[in-house]
Amino acid sequence: MRLKAEKIVGRDGEVFFRCPRCGKLFRYSKDYTKHVNKAHRHLLSQ
């Protein structure tokens, strides 16, 4: 299974990444990737 980030554009044009599983917002894709690997690892191992 793959969790694909939802891209959200802020008021100033900056792109944010939202976790589809828990709704957390991230400013950088690296932070989003680290979050998915830590918090949702149990989904990826199946």
C-alpha distance (Angstrom), angle and dihedral (degrees) to the residues before:
residue distance angle dihedral
M1 . . .
R2 3.77 . .
L3 3.79 126.1 .
K4 3.77 109.0 -146.4
A5 3.80 116.4 -159.1
E6 3.77 119.5 -122.7
K7 3.79 108.7 -129.7
I8 3.79 115.2 -138.2
V9 3.80 123.6 -172.8
G10 3.80 114.4 -142.5
R11 3.79 127.7 -142.5
D12 3.79 92.3 -91.6
G13 3.82 93.6 48.2
E14 3.80 95.9 -99.4
V15 3.81 116.2 142.1
F16 3.81 118.9 -127.3
F17 3.79 128.5 -170.6
R18 3.81 120.0 -134.1
C19 3.78 124.0 -161.5
P20 3.83 108.7 -126.7
R21 3.80 91.2 -154.1
C22 3.83 101.5 55.0
G23 3.82 105.3 4.7
K24 3.80 98.3 -119.0
L25 3.81 116.5 155.1
F26 3.80 123.8 -134.4
R27 3.77 130.7 -171.5
Y28 3.81 96.9 -154.5
S29 3.79 129.5 41.3
K30 3.81 90.6 -132.6
D31 3.81 90.4 60.2
Y32 3.82 89.8 49.0
T33 3.81 91.4 50.7
K34 3.82 91.9 49.7
H35 3.81 90.3 49.4
V36 3.82 93.5 50.9
N37 3.80 92.4 47.4
K38 3.81 92.0 50.5
A39 3.80 105.0 34.8
H40 3.80 101.7 32.4
R41 3.81 101.5 31.1
H42 3.80 91.9 120.0
L43 3.82 89.6 65.2
L44 3.78 94.3 51.1
S45 3.81 96.3 50.7
Q46 3.80 94.8 64.0
